[in-house]
Amino acid sequence: MVVKLDGVLHYGPDAIHALSLMSGAAGGFKTASTIGFSAPKSRARMVYPLLRLGRNLLLKALGKTKINQSAGARQRALLAEAGGQRAGCAGVSSPLPGRPRAASADGFRALTANPSRPSRPSVSGVRVQSEILADKQTDMKLSYASTATELLQECV
Amino acid sequence: MSSREILLVYDKECPVCDAYCRLVRSRASVGDLRLMNARDDTALMADITRQGLDIDQGYGCET
């Protein structure tokens, strides 16, 4: 959970703590908020892992997946940001349109690309078969990396 | 205080989180609170991700 307030991002227990301080709630909600999250802030930090565990169990029970931003999207964003300056990335169409993993492929290619290598041919958007295969292989590798990271986090 | 825009990003698929956030929004004193689903591909989510914040963990890194 993240709260953006006055341009500042409040994250996790800080977010709930901020919400509890802002809300002028009364009755049961106020009581629940006060018990768990109102000052001191350290109490919110203690309770939040239990809530996170509860959420994870609930999502599993309901058959829902996590947002899985940790392994995939964050890595993709960082890679895309690092490789975003590369002119070739913006115009390359994704082999898997609509899937967020496509962005990671661009970022990964941008990071691993040889700077001295000439830019790819972009004649009227036609892509060579080998490029498409390379995209799919990169997507698969990133997918495996994401899964491995997620499994490691589950173990920890 | 009521004119302040507050964005609350949460997991809409989690019933408890959803109920909690709707309850918070119903409180007038909170201000102009907007709920955003963390599973949607939004600019704010991109910003959160760019800052290294993991919604699933929620506790992993402090800023």
Backbone of each chain as ProteinMPNN parsed JSONL, in Angstrom:
{"seq_chain_A": "MVVKLDGVLHYGPDAIHALSLMSGAAGGFKTASTIGFSAPKSRARMVYPLLRLGRNLLLKALGKTKINQSAGARQRALLAEAGGQRAGCAGVSSPLPGRPRAASADGFRALTANPSRPSRPSVSGVRVQSEILADKQTDMKLSYASTATELLQECV", "coords_chain_A": {"N_chain_A": [[0.847, -1.185, 0.0], [0.531, 2.165, -0.863], [0.693, 5.605, -0.238], [0.249, 8.673, -1.727], [1.003, 11.805, -0.865], [0.926, 15.203, -0.951], [2.885, 15.098, -2.892], [4.7, 13.349, -1.872], [5.692, 10.011, -1.397], [4.298, 7.666, 0.688], [4.967, 4.672, 2.238], [3.915, 1.323, 2.733], [3.796, 0.494, 6.127], [4.077, 3.128, 6.9], [2.318, 4.381, 5.22], [-0.202, 3.455, 6.052], [-0.131, 4.379, 8.612], [-0.082, 7.123, 8.149], [-2.583, 7.425, 6.968], [-4.241, 6.747, 9.079], [-3.762, 8.824, 10.794], [-4.714, 10.948, 9.347], [-7.416, 10.469, 9.04], [-10.429, 11.359, 10.448], [-11.885, 9.501, 11.888], [-14.551, 7.808, 13.565], [-15.859, 5.691, 16.153], [-15.894, 2.172, 15.531], [-14.001, 1.962, 13.474], [-12.173, 3.945, 14.046], [-11.251, 3.008, 16.45], [-10.072, 0.581, 15.676], [-8.091, 1.544, 13.978], [-6.586, 3.033, 15.728], [-5.647, 1.152, 17.542], [-4.014, -0.383, 15.95], [-2.372, 1.339, 14.356], [-2.083, 4.096, 14.898], [-0.108, 6.708, 16.439], [2.453, 5.355, 18.558], [4.603, 5.328, 15.631], [6.149, 3.118, 15.418], [4.608, 1.011, 16.199], [2.94, 0.509, 14.078], [4.803, -0.46, 12.314], [5.384, -2.828, 13.5], [3.016, -4.239, 13.348], [2.396, -4.362, 10.696], [3.775, -6.428, 9.126], [2.304, -8.695, 9.878], [-0.176, -8.144, 8.814], [0.516, -8.135, 6.153], [1.222, -10.779, 5.822], [-1.263, -11.92, 6.284], [-2.636, -10.928, 4.072], [-1.234, -12.175, 1.987], [-1.848, -14.861, 2.493], [-4.581, -14.758, 2.159], [-4.812, -14.052, -0.533], [-3.742, -16.343, -1.669], [-5.605, -18.229, -0.842], [-7.805, -17.388, -2.235], [-7.014, -17.85, -4.735], [-5.713, -15.908, -6.154], [-3.164, -14.054, -7.794], [-0.084, -12.541, -6.712], [0.828, -9.085, -7.034], [3.267, -9.048, -8.048], [5.264, -7.269, -8.585], [7.718, -7.103, -7.674], [9.876, -8.775, -8.649], [9.678, -8.698, -11.414], [8.467, -6.242, -12.63], [9.761, -4.128, -11.302], [12.377, -4.607, -11.904], [12.163, -4.406, -14.626], [11.412, -1.749, -14.893], [13.656, -0.423, -13.913], [15.573, -1.323, -15.688], [14.47, -0.428, -18.061], [14.529, 2.262, -17.595], [17.239, 2.673, -17.457], [17.931, 1.976, -19.998], [16.395, 3.618, -21.47], [17.283, 5.839, -22.767], [18.216, 5.106, -25.121], [17.835, 5.405, -28.503], [16.75, 3.547, -30.244], [14.984, 1.924, -28.858], [12.47, 3.017, -28.461], [10.95, 2.915, -30.767], [10.68, 0.258, -31.414], [8.574, -2.387, -31.985], [6.683, -4.431, -29.767], [7.101, -7.965, -29.336], [5.203, -9.263, -27.932], [2.514, -7.837, -27.618], [0.906, -5.683, -25.307], [1.672, -7.045, -23.076], [3.4, -6.593, -20.052], [5.956, -7.546, -19.877], [7.233, -7.069, -22.193], [8.372, -4.567, -22.145], [10.53, -4.973, -20.518], [12.163, -6.517, -22.061], [13.026, -4.724, -23.957], [14.46, -2.948, -22.328], [16.387, -4.672, -21.311], [17.734, -5.465, -23.618], [18.715, -3.008, -24.29], [20.528, -2.557, -22.278], [22.355, -4.619, -22.591], [23.251, -4.319, -25.09], [25.758, -3.751, -27.512], [27.463, -0.771, -27.571], [28.917, 0.103, -29.708], [27.865, -1.189, -31.765], [26.091, -0.996, -34.776], [22.882, 0.578, -35.23], [19.794, -1.261, -35.327], [18.304, -2.468, -38.359], [15.604, -0.633, -39.482], [13.688, -0.655, -41.46], [10.849, 0.538, -42.571], [9.563, -0.57, -40.395], [9.796, -3.345, -40.569], [10.824, -6.369, -39.223], [13.564, -8.498, -38.689], [13.59, -12.093, -38.778], [15.358, -13.333, -36.976], [15.681, -11.385, -35.065], [13.191, -11.315, -33.877], [13.129, -13.85, -32.746], [15.226, -13.552, -30.945], [14.108, -11.659, -29.252], [12.056, -13.171, -28.087], [13.535, -15.097, -26.774], [14.881, -13.509, -24.946], [12.721, -12.586, -23.467], [11.9, -14.984, -22.315], [14.124, -15.602, -20.73], [14.076, -13.465, -18.911], [11.666, -14.001, -17.733], [12.213, -16.432, -16.446], [14.151, -15.518, -14.66], [12.625, -13.771, -13.12], [10.807, -15.554, -11.954], [12.557, -17.16, -10.484], [13.595, -15.304, -8.66], [11.281, -14.664, -7.321], [10.659, -17.105, -6.12], [12.829, -17.362, -4.41], [12.333, -15.227, -2.717], [9.997, -16.147, -1.564], [10.99, -18.275, -0.096], [12.642, -17.01, 1.736]], "CA_chain_A": [[0.0, 0.0, 0.0], [1.318, 3.394, -0.97], [-0.096, 6.834, -0.228], [0.953, 9.847, -2.233], [0.448, 12.973, -0.19], [1.762, 16.388, -1.196], [4.015, 14.728, -3.731], [5.591, 12.422, -1.177], [5.162, 8.661, -1.327], [4.37, 6.984, 1.985], [5.004, 3.281, 1.813], [3.708, 0.27, 3.712], [3.272, 0.909, 7.433], [4.001, 4.59, 6.945], [1.102, 4.769, 4.506], [-1.357, 3.211, 6.922], [0.006, 5.309, 9.743], [-0.499, 8.444, 7.668], [-4.031, 7.399, 6.773], [-4.917, 6.734, 10.375], [-3.65, 10.164, 11.383], [-5.521, 11.897, 8.576], [-8.847, 10.204, 9.126], [-11.082, 11.745, 11.687], [-12.915, 8.488, 12.025], [-15.111, 7.567, 14.88], [-16.437, 4.361, 16.311], [-15.061, 0.978, 15.406], [-12.86, 2.177, 12.584], [-11.191, 4.73, 14.793], [-10.656, 2.119, 17.454], [-9.188, -0.359, 14.988], [-6.933, 2.281, 13.486], [-5.755, 3.453, 16.856], [-4.971, -0.021, 18.096], [-2.959, -0.885, 15.082], [-1.488, 2.178, 13.57], [-1.83, 5.467, 15.334], [1.178, 6.885, 17.1], [3.697, 5.583, 17.847], [4.737, 4.738, 14.313], [6.796, 1.804, 15.524], [3.585, -0.006, 16.346], [2.513, 0.166, 12.722], [5.861, -1.282, 11.708], [5.313, -4.162, 14.079], [1.777, -4.92, 12.955], [2.265, -4.461, 9.236], [4.128, -7.751, 8.582], [1.203, -9.633, 10.105], [-1.198, -7.828, 7.816], [1.033, -8.577, 4.854], [1.087, -12.236, 5.819], [-2.684, -12.192, 6.103], [-2.989, -10.652, 2.679], [-0.667, -13.232, 1.143], [-2.646, -16.072, 2.695], [-5.905, -14.525, 1.568], [-4.676, -14.127, -1.989], [-3.561, -17.754, -2.022], [-6.877, -18.923, -0.637], [-8.725, -16.963, -3.289], [-6.438, -18.206, -6.038], [-5.237, -14.702, -6.845], [-1.711, -13.897, -7.819], [0.428, -11.272, -6.202], [1.065, -8.102, -8.096], [4.536, -9.498, -8.606], [6.004, -6.114, -9.07], [9.056, -7.141, -7.095], [10.918, -9.34, -9.492], [9.567, -8.357, -12.821], [8.236, -4.865, -13.044], [10.77, -3.216, -10.78], [13.571, -4.823, -12.718], [11.888, -3.862, -15.956], [11.439, -0.286, -14.848], [15.038, 0.031, -13.769], [16.261, -1.586, -16.946], [13.932, 0.459, -19.091], [15.022, 3.605, -17.309], [18.652, 2.707, -17.829], [18.062, 1.877, -21.443], [15.41, 4.468, -22.115], [17.906, 6.887, -23.56], [18.605, 4.578, -26.41], [16.809, 5.824, -29.457], [16.137, 2.428, -30.933], [13.995, 1.221, -28.061], [11.139, 3.592, -28.483], [10.191, 2.583, -31.95], [10.605, -1.172, -31.658], [7.303, -2.943, -31.549], [6.858, -5.568, -28.886], [6.639, -9.223, -29.879], [4.037, -9.678, -27.17], [1.868, -6.567, -27.299], [0.005, -5.681, -24.178], [2.267, -7.683, -21.901], [4.417, -5.702, -19.494], [7.278, -8.116, -20.008], [7.852, -6.558, -23.409], [9.207, -3.412, -21.807], [11.776, -5.453, -19.949], [13.007, -6.976, -23.147], [13.67, -3.541, -24.535], [15.455, -2.449, -21.396], [17.47, -5.646, -21.238], [18.516, -5.342, -24.849], [19.429, -1.731, -24.27], [21.662, -2.668, -21.364], [23.331, -5.58, -23.052], [23.659, -4.029, -26.46], [27.076, -3.182, -27.714], [27.271, 0.598, -28.04], [29.554, 0.337, -30.993], [27.118, -1.899, -32.785], [25.163, -0.105, -35.479], [21.485, 0.358, -34.878], [19.124, -2.282, -36.109], [17.568, -1.958, -39.512], [14.203, -0.361, -39.166], [13.073, -0.278, -42.727], [9.382, 0.528, -42.526], [9.068, -1.378, -39.287], [9.931, -4.772, -40.797], [11.84, -6.91, -38.334], [14.143, -9.748, -39.148], [13.136, -13.224, -37.983], [16.294, -13.581, -35.884], [15.412, -10.4, -34.017], [11.988, -11.74, -33.164], [13.529, -14.98, -31.912], [16.034, -13.021, -29.841], [13.165, -11.04, -28.32], [11.353, -14.207, -27.343], [14.496, -15.707, -25.859], [15.104, -12.55, -23.858], [11.529, -12.615, -22.623], [11.918, -16.222, -21.537], [15.157, -15.481, -19.702], [13.588, -12.55, -17.883], [10.606, -14.701, -17.023], [12.868, -17.371, -15.528], [14.797, -14.738, -13.596], [11.57, -13.269, -12.238], [10.29, -16.679, -11.185], [13.581, -17.561, -9.513], [13.635, -14.289, -7.613], [10.065, -14.779, -6.528], [10.786, -18.307, -5.301], [13.788, -17.052, -3.351], [11.67, -14.371, -1.738], [9.061, -16.98, -0.818], [11.762, -19.067, 0.852], [13.113, -16.124, 2.794]], "C_chain_A": [[0.886, 1.24, 0.0], [0.358, 4.574, -0.968], [0.777, 7.962, -0.751], [0.28, 11.083, -1.673], [1.417, 14.136, -0.362], [3.033, 16.024, -1.949], [4.988, 13.75, -3.095], [4.922, 11.056, -1.093], [5.379, 8.098, 0.074], [4.098, 5.514, 1.712], [4.746, 2.334, 2.98], [3.141, 0.774, 5.023], [3.176, 2.421, 7.564], [2.724, 5.089, 6.277], [-0.117, 4.598, 5.405], [-1.331, 4.133, 8.128], [-0.477, 6.7, 9.331], [-2.013, 8.501, 7.504], [-4.769, 7.459, 8.106], [-4.855, 8.103, 11.042], [-4.553, 11.156, 10.662], [-7.01, 11.707, 8.799], [-9.377, 10.615, 10.488], [-12.187, 10.781, 12.009], [-13.4, 8.378, 13.466], [-15.613, 6.132, 14.941], [-15.418, 3.259, 16.109], [-13.839, 1.191, 14.548], [-11.753, 2.94, 13.299], [-10.478, 3.842, 15.806], [-9.646, 1.179, 16.798], [-7.929, 0.348, 14.501], [-5.986, 2.627, 14.621], [-4.97, 2.285, 17.425], [-3.78, -0.4, 17.234], [-1.944, 0.14, 14.653], [-1.252, 3.584, 14.074], [-0.552, 5.496, 16.162], [1.326, 5.932, 18.275], [3.779, 4.807, 16.535], [5.346, 3.334, 14.381], [5.77, 0.687, 15.65], [3.077, -0.446, 14.969], [3.538, -0.732, 12.051], [5.84, -2.692, 12.268], [4.112, -4.933, 13.543], [1.742, -5.198, 11.457], [2.685, -5.819, 8.658], [3.028, -8.782, 8.78], [0.093, -9.398, 9.08], [-0.759, -8.303, 6.437], [0.922, -10.091, 4.729], [-0.374, -12.626, 5.597], [-3.134, -11.976, 4.674], [-2.48, -11.76, 1.767], [-1.467, -14.521, 1.267], [-4.018, -15.937, 2.038], [-5.851, -14.63, 0.045], [-4.503, -15.573, -2.434], [-4.871, -18.508, -1.911], [-7.864, -18.601, -1.751], [-8.2, -17.305, -4.676], [-5.969, -17.005, -6.835], [-3.71, -14.671, -6.803], [-1.328, -12.583, -7.152], [0.609, -10.307, -7.376], [2.368, -8.418, -8.8], [5.308, -8.372, -9.259], [7.469, -6.256, -8.7], [10.115, -7.603, -8.077], [10.871, -8.797, -10.901], [9.529, -6.878, -13.11], [9.309, -3.912, -12.55], [12.052, -3.338, -11.596], [13.384, -4.208, -14.11], [11.995, -2.345, -15.957], [12.859, 0.241, -14.76], [15.808, -0.167, -15.064], [15.79, -0.629, -18.039], [14.429, 1.88, -18.896], [16.475, 3.735, -17.744], [18.814, 2.709, -19.345], [17.154, 2.809, -22.205], [16.003, 5.535, -23.005], [18.238, 6.402, -24.965], [17.484, 4.818, -27.423], [16.082, 4.647, -30.069], [15.006, 1.793, -30.166], [12.582, 1.739, -28.289], [10.323, 3.095, -29.676], [10.015, 1.1, -32.196], [9.286, -1.712, -31.139], [7.554, -4.2, -30.737], [6.392, -6.85, -29.555], [5.406, -9.735, -29.158], [3.282, -8.431, -26.742], [0.9, -6.725, -26.139], [0.577, -6.33, -22.941], [3.389, -6.808, -21.374], [5.831, -6.22, -19.685], [8.009, -7.556, -21.231], [8.782, -5.4, -23.119], [10.551, -3.869, -21.273], [12.724, -5.921, -21.045], [13.748, -5.81, -23.786], [14.779, -3.033, -23.631], [16.659, -3.368, -21.308], [18.358, -5.555, -22.466], [19.338, -4.069, -24.823], [20.664, -1.81, -23.39], [22.762, -3.547, -21.943], [23.847, -5.284, -24.457], [25.054, -3.421, -26.489], [26.911, -1.77, -28.26], [27.865, 0.842, -29.423], [28.801, -0.329, -32.139], [26.154, -0.943, -33.481], [23.715, -0.443, -35.138], [20.828, -0.623, -35.841], [18.414, -1.68, -37.31], [16.108, -1.77, -39.156], [13.47, 0.093, -40.42], [11.582, -0.534, -42.646], [8.855, -0.465, -41.487], [9.207, -2.869, -39.494], [11.075, -5.304, -39.947], [12.302, -8.266, -38.847], [13.716, -10.871, -38.202], [14.046, -13.479, -36.787], [16.076, -12.607, -34.736], [14.209, -10.821, -33.189], [12.317, -12.915, -32.242], [14.335, -14.507, -30.71], [15.142, -12.36, -28.802], [12.493, -12.096, -27.458], [12.283, -14.884, -26.344], [14.768, -14.796, -24.671], [13.924, -12.541, -22.91], [11.523, -13.854, -21.742], [12.943, -16.142, -20.414], [14.695, -14.583, -18.568], [12.496, -13.205, -17.062], [11.186, -15.685, -16.018], [13.51, -16.625, -14.369], [13.767, -14.231, -12.601], [11.045, -14.375, -11.35], [11.282, -17.106, -10.116], [13.644, -16.583, -8.354], [12.433, -14.407, -6.691], [10.145, -15.986, -5.595], [11.745, -18.071, -4.141], [13.138, -16.207, -2.271], [10.682, -15.168, -0.906], [9.808, -17.776, 0.254], [12.219, -18.225, 2.03], [11.919, -15.644, 3.599]], "O_chain_A": [[1.852, 1.343, 0.757], [-0.679, 4.535, -1.631], [1.894, 8.177, -0.281], [-0.879, 11.366, -1.978], [2.581, 14.057, 0.033], [4.108, 16.561, -1.686], [5.984, 13.367, -3.709], [3.741, 10.95, -0.762], [6.503, 8.06, 0.575], [3.127, 5.158, 1.044], [5.284, 2.515, 4.073], [2.097, 1.425, 5.027], [2.298, 2.935, 8.256], [2.126, 6.077, 6.701], [-0.959, 5.491, 5.504], [-2.366, 4.603, 8.599], [-1.193, 7.365, 10.079], [-2.648, 9.495, 7.854], [-5.788, 8.136, 8.239], [-5.773, 8.497, 11.761], [-5.09, 12.082, 11.27], [-7.778, 12.667, 8.754], [-8.829, 10.254, 11.53], [-13.296, 11.184, 12.361], [-12.743, 8.799, 14.418], [-15.766, 5.459, 13.922], [-14.247, 3.391, 16.464], [-12.763, 0.671, 14.844], [-10.569, 2.625, 13.175], [-9.263, 3.923, 15.986], [-8.529, 1.001, 17.283], [-6.829, -0.194, 14.602], [-4.765, 2.529, 14.497], [-3.788, 2.407, 17.746], [-2.692, -0.695, 17.729], [-0.753, -0.167, 14.592], [-0.265, 4.206, 13.681], [0.003, 4.46, 16.531], [0.33, 5.718, 18.966], [3.124, 3.781, 16.353], [5.096, 2.485, 13.525], [6.03, -0.45, 15.256], [2.82, -1.627, 14.737], [3.185, -1.652, 11.313], [6.231, -3.642, 11.59], [4.193, -6.139, 13.313], [1.122, -6.165, 11.013], [2.001, -6.323, 7.767], [2.84, -9.655, 7.932], [-0.495, -10.342, 8.553], [-1.564, -8.81, 5.656], [0.575, -10.617, 3.672], [-0.679, -13.538, 4.829], [-3.922, -12.753, 4.135], [-3.198, -12.228, 0.883], [-1.733, -15.193, 0.271], [-4.538, -16.882, 1.444], [-6.73, -15.221, -0.581], [-5.053, -15.983, -3.456], [-5.21, -19.322, -2.771], [-8.661, -19.449, -2.154], [-8.877, -17.069, -5.677], [-5.84, -17.078, -8.057], [-3.076, -15.199, -5.889], [-2.128, -11.654, -7.044], [0.546, -10.692, -8.544], [2.556, -8.106, -9.976], [5.908, -8.515, -10.324], [8.347, -5.637, -9.302], [11.113, -6.921, -8.31], [11.899, -8.479, -11.499], [10.426, -6.325, -13.745], [9.723, -3.002, -13.268], [12.71, -2.353, -11.93], [14.285, -3.594, -14.68], [12.568, -1.736, -16.861], [13.226, 1.209, -15.426], [16.585, 0.689, -15.485], [16.579, -0.101, -18.823], [14.711, 2.605, -19.85], [16.889, 4.745, -18.312], [19.708, 3.352, -19.895], [17.133, 2.801, -23.436], [15.332, 6.074, -23.884], [18.504, 7.193, -25.87], [16.33, 4.46, -27.191], [14.896, 4.754, -30.382], [14.134, 1.17, -30.774], [11.622, 0.97, -28.305], [9.115, 2.886, -29.56], [9.274, 0.712, -33.099], [8.934, -1.506, -29.977], [8.509, -4.937, -30.982], [5.391, -6.838, -30.272], [4.65, -10.542, -29.7], [3.408, -8.009, -25.593], [0.193, -7.723, -26.002], [0.018, -6.18, -21.855], [4.23, -6.335, -22.138], [6.792, -5.45, -19.662], [9.239, -7.568, -21.295], [9.833, -5.252, -23.743], [11.581, -3.247, -21.532], [13.938, -5.738, -20.954], [14.932, -5.901, -24.109], [15.883, -2.729, -24.082], [17.801, -2.915, -21.238], [19.584, -5.568, -22.363], [20.486, -4.037, -25.265], [21.703, -1.224, -23.694], [23.949, -3.254, -21.801], [24.774, -5.936, -24.939], [25.452, -2.677, -25.593], [26.285, -1.584, -29.304], [27.38, 1.669, -30.195], [29.062, -0.071, -33.315], [25.473, -0.161, -32.818], [23.376, -1.579, -34.807], [21.243, -0.787, -36.988], [17.978, -0.529, -37.279], [15.469, -2.659, -38.593], [12.741, 1.085, -40.423], [11.124, -1.677, -42.654], [7.827, -1.112, -41.692], [8.756, -3.624, -38.633], [12.172, -4.746, -39.955], [11.518, -9.061, -39.366], [13.509, -10.656, -37.008], [13.564, -13.805, -35.702], [16.263, -12.96, -33.572], [14.206, -10.702, -31.964], [11.847, -12.975, -31.106], [14.152, -14.998, -29.596], [15.39, -12.485, -27.603], [12.376, -11.935, -26.243], [11.887, -15.204, -25.224], [14.87, -15.254, -23.533], [14.097, -12.493, -21.692], [11.182, -13.782, -20.561], [12.675, -16.558, -19.286], [14.899, -14.9, -17.396], [12.402, -12.998, -15.852], [10.721, -15.771, -14.882], [13.419, -17.06, -13.221], [13.995, -14.253, -11.391], [10.855, -14.183, -10.149], [10.9, -17.382, -8.979], [13.736, -16.991, -7.196], [12.536, -14.272, -5.471], [9.754, -15.908, -4.431], [11.502, -18.526, -3.024], [13.349, -16.424, -1.078], [10.525, -14.925, 0.291], [9.319, -17.932, 1.373], [12.188, -18.67, 3.177], [12.084, -14.88, 4.551]]}, "seq_chain_B": "MSSREILLVYDKECPVCDAYCRLVRSRASVGDLRLMNARDDTALMADITRQGLDIDQGYGCET", "coords_chain_B": {"N_chain_B": [[-7.895, 21.38, 4.297], [-9.441, 19.603, 3.018], [-9.126, 20.085, 0.341], [-6.829, 18.979, -0.468], [-5.188, 16.673, -2.539], [-5.075, 13.27, -2.292], [-3.513, 10.292, -3.024], [-4.19, 6.935, -2.993], [-2.744, 3.931, -3.296], [-3.452, 0.61, -3.829], [-3.997, -2.969, -3.471], [-6.495, -4.118, -5.317], [-7.525, -6.593, -5.611], [-7.351, -7.849, -3.253], [-9.548, -8.549, -0.791], [-9.729, -7.589, 1.854], [-7.965, -5.441, 1.887], [-9.265, -3.86, 0.019], [-11.71, -3.347, 1.27], [-10.816, -1.936, 3.507], [-9.645, 0.324, 2.333], [-11.814, 1.485, 1.062], [-13.305, 2.131, 3.243], [-11.698, 4.018, 4.438], [-11.804, 5.978, 2.504], [-14.389, 6.808, 2.718], [-14.421, 8.533, 4.764], [-14.852, 11.853, 5.437], [-13.027, 13.71, 6.372], [-10.583, 13.031, 5.502], [-9.943, 14.18, 3.141], [-9.494, 14.917, -0.358], [-9.532, 12.037, -1.489], [-8.21, 9.657, -3.585], [-8.628, 6.466, -4.901], [-6.505, 3.996, -6.167], [-5.934, 1.235, -8.216], [-3.415, -1.054, -7.686], [-2.789, -2.914, -9.523], [-3.271, -1.889, -11.953], [-1.93, -0.425, -14.878], [-0.462, 2.348, -14.43], [0.708, 5.763, -14.434], [1.5, 6.557, -11.933], [2.025, 4.116, -10.69], [4.183, 3.337, -12.185], [5.94, 5.273, -11.35], [6.171, 4.632, -8.659], [7.312, 2.112, -8.87], [9.673, 2.817, -10.104], [10.938, 4.083, -8.065], [11.724, 2.009, -6.57], [9.975, 0.786, -4.826], [8.172, -1.878, -3.504], [5.099, -3.109, -3.925], [3.953, -5.516, -3.138], [5.501, -6.4, -1.012], [5.695, -4.207, 0.751], [6.97, -3.549, 3.032], [9.541, -3.84, 2.752], [11.491, -1.93, 2.009], [12.463, 1.15, 3.275], [11.817, 4.627, 3.034]], "CA_chain_B": [[-7.397, 20.021, 4.229], [-10.274, 18.823, 2.128], [-8.751, 20.323, -1.042], [-5.62, 18.224, -0.759], [-5.407, 15.43, -3.25], [-4.31, 12.156, -1.731], [-3.644, 9.092, -3.842], [-3.973, 5.702, -2.232], [-2.531, 2.811, -4.212], [-3.625, -0.63, -3.066], [-4.335, -4.141, -4.271], [-7.951, -4.227, -5.339], [-7.892, -8.014, -5.591], [-7.362, -8.275, -1.853], [-10.82, -8.047, -0.251], [-9.542, -6.837, 3.091], [-7.381, -4.14, 1.51], [-10.301, -3.102, -0.676], [-12.673, -2.879, 2.271], [-10.155, -0.934, 4.336], [-9.444, 1.565, 1.581], [-13.124, 2.109, 0.856], [-13.704, 2.71, 4.526], [-10.908, 5.239, 4.622], [-12.282, 7.0, 1.568], [-15.701, 7.299, 3.124], [-14.259, 9.544, 5.808], [-14.758, 13.152, 4.775], [-11.91, 14.513, 6.853], [-9.346, 12.59, 4.877], [-9.66, 15.063, 2.018], [-9.832, 14.395, -1.685], [-8.782, 10.781, -1.56], [-8.453, 8.859, -4.797], [-8.133, 5.102, -4.801], [-5.94, 3.503, -7.42], [-5.603, -0.179, -8.167], [-1.98, -1.261, -7.941], [-2.623, -3.826, -10.657], [-3.42, -1.131, -13.191], [-0.695, 0.148, -15.41], [-0.628, 3.796, -14.368], [1.947, 6.534, -14.307], [1.905, 6.539, -10.52], [2.642, 2.812, -10.422], [5.513, 3.382, -12.796], [6.758, 6.119, -10.475], [6.437, 3.845, -7.448], [8.26, 1.062, -9.248], [10.958, 3.459, -10.394], [11.581, 4.42, -6.792], [12.149, 0.777, -5.916], [9.01, 0.359, -3.81], [7.499, -3.113, -3.875], [3.761, -3.101, -3.337], [3.687, -6.81, -2.515], [6.197, -6.493, 0.27], [5.142, -3.11, 1.533], [7.74, -3.313, 4.24], [10.913, -4.209, 2.463], [12.441, -0.821, 1.994], [11.943, 2.382, 3.851], [12.38, 5.821, 2.409]], "C_chain_B": [[-8.154, 19.227, 3.194], [-9.887, 19.006, 0.671], [-7.498, 19.542, -1.425], [-5.961, 16.945, -1.502], [-4.484, 14.351, -2.684], [-4.57, 10.93, -2.595], [-3.294, 7.882, -2.985], [-3.914, 4.531, -3.216], [-2.586, 1.515, -3.409], [-3.99, -1.753, -4.027], [-5.84, -4.372, -4.21], [-8.417, -5.681, -5.268], [-7.941, -8.564, -4.165], [-8.625, -7.701, -1.187], [-10.653, -7.193, 0.994], [-8.967, -5.451, 2.793], [-8.441, -3.249, 0.877], [-11.292, -2.512, 0.325], [-12.069, -1.765, 3.118], [-10.054, 0.403, 3.601], [-10.773, 2.273, 1.309], [-13.628, 2.759, 2.139], [-12.969, 4.013, 4.773], [-11.451, 6.355, 3.731], [-13.605, 7.61, 2.021], [-15.604, 8.373, 4.209], [-13.982, 10.902, 5.18], [-13.498, 13.905, 5.164], [-10.58, 14.119, 6.217], [-8.95, 13.528, 3.744], [-10.066, 14.427, 0.709], [-9.007, 13.136, -1.943], [-9.192, 9.999, -2.799], [-7.833, 7.491, -4.619], [-7.628, 4.652, -6.166], [-5.554, 2.036, -7.24], [-4.137, -0.372, -8.547], [-1.746, -2.2, -9.122], [-2.811, -3.13, -11.995], [-2.08, -0.531, -13.599], [-0.851, 1.664, -15.491], [0.727, 4.472, -14.218], [2.442, 6.517, -12.867], [2.567, 5.212, -10.167], [4.051, 2.753, -11.018], [6.468, 4.187, -11.921], [7.154, 5.35, -9.211], [7.481, 2.771, -7.745], [9.648, 1.643, -9.472], [11.7, 3.803, -9.102], [11.965, 3.182, -5.992], [11.204, 0.29, -4.842], [8.237, -0.852, -4.32], [6.157, -3.19, -3.156], [3.488, -4.413, -2.596], [4.322, -6.909, -1.136], [5.71, -5.412, 1.22], [5.994, -2.731, 2.738], [9.232, -3.449, 3.965], [11.887, -3.057, 2.507], [11.758, 0.429, 2.515], [12.59, 3.572, 3.156], [12.447, 6.944, 3.417]], "O_chain_B": [[-7.619, 18.31, 2.57], [-10.263, 18.188, -0.169], [-7.156, 19.465, -2.605], [-6.897, 16.229, -1.145], [-3.267, 14.522, -2.618], [-5.72, 10.579, -2.86], [-2.245, 7.828, -2.344], [-4.9, 4.193, -3.871], [-1.855, 1.346, -2.433], [-4.251, -1.535, -5.21], [-6.381, -4.77, -3.179], [-9.561, -5.96, -4.91], [-8.513, -9.626, -3.92], [-8.742, -6.484, -1.041], [-11.35, -6.194, 1.17], [-9.4, -4.44, 3.347], [-8.515, -2.052, 1.154], [-11.663, -1.341, 0.241], [-12.731, -0.77, 3.411], [-10.336, 1.462, 4.16], [-10.848, 3.502, 1.325], [-14.287, 3.799, 2.114], [-13.546, 4.988, 5.256], [-11.546, 7.512, 4.141], [-13.899, 8.773, 1.743], [-16.59, 9.037, 4.527], [-12.99, 11.075, 4.472], [-12.959, 14.664, 4.359], [-9.574, 14.809, 6.385], [-7.769, 13.659, 3.423], [-10.885, 13.509, 0.676], [-7.93, 13.184, -2.538], [-10.371, 9.722, -3.021], [-6.67, 7.363, -4.238], [-8.262, 4.906, -7.19], [-4.933, 1.654, -6.247], [-3.685, 0.089, -9.596], [-0.639, -2.272, -9.656], [-2.543, -3.709, -13.047], [-1.238, -0.187, -12.771], [-1.317, 2.195, -16.5], [1.739, 3.838, -13.918], [3.645, 6.468, -12.611], [3.554, 5.183, -9.432], [4.975, 2.194, -10.426], [7.639, 3.84, -11.767], [8.297, 5.404, -8.758], [8.41, 2.556, -6.966], [10.658, 1.054, -9.089], [12.93, 3.81, -9.059], [12.47, 3.289, -4.875], [11.588, -0.542, -4.02], [7.715, -0.844, -5.434], [6.098, -3.32, -1.934], [2.858, -4.409, -1.538], [3.724, -7.45, -0.207], [5.355, -5.692, 2.365], [5.757, -1.708, 3.381], [10.068, -3.203, 4.835], [13.004, -3.208, 3.002], [10.599, 0.7, 2.203], [13.751, 3.524, 2.748], [12.893, 8.043, 3.088]]}, "name": "protein", "num_of_chains": 2, "seq": "MVVKLDGVLHYGPDAIHALSLMSGAAGGFKTASTIGFSAPKSRARMVYPLLRLGRNLLLKALGKTKINQSAGARQRALLAEAGGQRAGCAGVSSPLPGRPRAASADGFRALTANPSRPSRPSVSGVRVQSEILADKQTDMKLSYASTATELLQECVMSSREILLVYDKECPVCDAYCRLVRSRASVGDLRLMNARDDTALMADITRQGLDIDQGYGCET"}
